[in-house]
Amino acid sequence: MLRIYPFIIETLRDVAPIVREIARHDVDLARQTRRAASSIALNTAEAYGCSGGNERMRFRSALGSAHEVRACLDVAEALGYVEPVEEKLRDAFDRIAATLYRLAT
């Protein structure tokens, strides 16, 4: 498995309490955040078993989902559902996105 995969799972564990807090205010936004977060791990794992264009497509999907989770966190903050998200967590999503970008190109 790719070295980034365990880091993705660790980051999802860190974001889970925030998603639960979002759900207290907005079930739909929490659901979308969970789906996007899951998609990062699932598409990364699927890409690992693919080759060529399919591999890049899965990594691109995972990358898009990483950006989507960041956007969901931004929206939750802007709407006052959660306290500002720690920079460490934002940096983790940036690291994931950077790695996925390299793998997708």
Secondary structure by P-SEA (a helix, b strand, c coil): cccaaaaaaaaaaaaaaaaaaaaaccaaaaaaaaaaaaaaaaaaaaaaacccaaaaaaaaaaaaaaaaaaaaaaaaaaacccccccaaaaaaaaaaaaaaaaaac
